[in-house]
Amino acid sequence: MLGKIQPKFFPPVFGPRGDAPLDDVVVRAKFTALAEEIRGATGDTRAPEQVAEGFIEIAVGNMAEAIKKIFSAARPRRHRVHAVLLRRAAGQHACLVADALA
């Protein structure tokens, strides 16, 4: 939805048999419907892209909080935090999580 993943380069692992590619048309339609549902329920006029970004913000916040809990008892060394980021958030969110952790 936000252009972070290019469907043609993503492996076909979706659908009932696990062999279907990402379908950006369906993703866009679902987020558009969700934005319309939000608008109808609350009057909030967010665009579908803003709704998708909101999901990422929540996920990044949750990942940052989890990392804080994991390392709250001891001061982690830098490489340990990086290892958690790469394992949990993958490259797509690692920098956003690192920014959230300051």
C-alpha positions in Angstrom: 0.0 0.0 0.0 2.8 2.4 0.8 5.2 1.2 -1.8 7.7 -0.4 0.6 7.3 -3.8 -1.1 7.2 -4.3 -4.8 4.8 -7.2 -5.5 6.7 -8.4 -8.6 9.8 -9.0 -6.4 8.0 -10.6 -3.5 7.6 -14.4 -3.4 4.2 -15.9 -4.2 3.3 -17.3 -0.7 -0.3 -16.1 -0.3 -3.7 -17.5 -0.9 -5.4 -20.7 0.1 -2.6 -22.9 -1.4 0.2 -20.5 -0.4 1.3 -20.0 -4.0 -0.4 -16.7 -5.0 1.5 -13.4 -5.4 0.9 -10.2 -3.5 -2.0 -8.4 -5.1 -1.6 -4.7 -4.8 -5.0 -4.0 -6.4 -6.7 -6.0 -3.6 -4.6 -4.4 -0.9 -5.5 -0.9 -2.2 -9.2 -1.9 -2.4 -9.2 -3.2 1.2 -7.5 -0.1 2.6 -9.8 2.1 0.7 -12.8 0.2 2.1 -11.3 0.5 5.6 -10.7 4.2 5.2 -14.4 4.6 4.1 -15.5 2.5 7.1 -13.5 4.7 9.5 -14.9 7.8 7.8 -18.5 6.5 8.2 -18.0 5.5 11.9 -16.0 8.5 13.1 -16.0 11.3 10.4 -12.2 11.0 10.2 -11.2 11.7 6.6 -7.9 9.9 6.4 -6.7 8.6 3.1 -6.1 4.9 2.6 -2.4 5.5 2.7 -2.7 7.3 6.1 -4.6 4.3 7.5 -1.8 2.0 6.3 0.8 4.3 7.8 -1.2 4.2 11.1 -0.8 0.4 11.2 2.9 0.8 10.7 3.1 3.4 13.5 1.3 1.0 15.9 3.5 -1.9 14.9 6.7 0.1 15.3 5.6 1.4 18.7 4.8 -2.2 19.8 8.2 -3.4 18.7 10.0 -0.6 20.4 8.1 -1.3 23.7 8.9 -5.0 23.4 12.6 -4.2 23.0 12.5 -1.9 26.0 11.0 -4.6 28.1 13.5 -7.2 26.9 16.5 -5.0 27.8 15.1 -3.2 30.8 17.0 -5.3 33.3 20.4 -4.8 31.8 22.1 -2.2 29.6 22.4 -4.0 26.2 25.3 -3.7 24.0 24.7 -2.1 20.7 24.9 -5.3 18.6 22.3 -7.0 20.8 19.8 -4.3 20.0 20.6 -4.6 16.3 20.1 -8.3 16.5 16.7 -7.9 17.9 15.8 -5.3 15.4 16.8 -7.4 12.5 15.1 -10.5 13.8 11.9 -8.9 14.9 11.4 -5.9 12.6 13.3 -6.9 9.6 15.0 -4.3 7.4 11.7 -2.7 6.6 11.1 -1.4 10.1 14.5 -1.6 11.8 15.3 2.1 11.3 11.8 3.2 12.4 12.1 1.1 15.6 15.6 2.4 16.2 14.4 6.0 15.9 11.5 5.2 18.3 14.1 3.9 20.8 16.1 7.1 20.3 
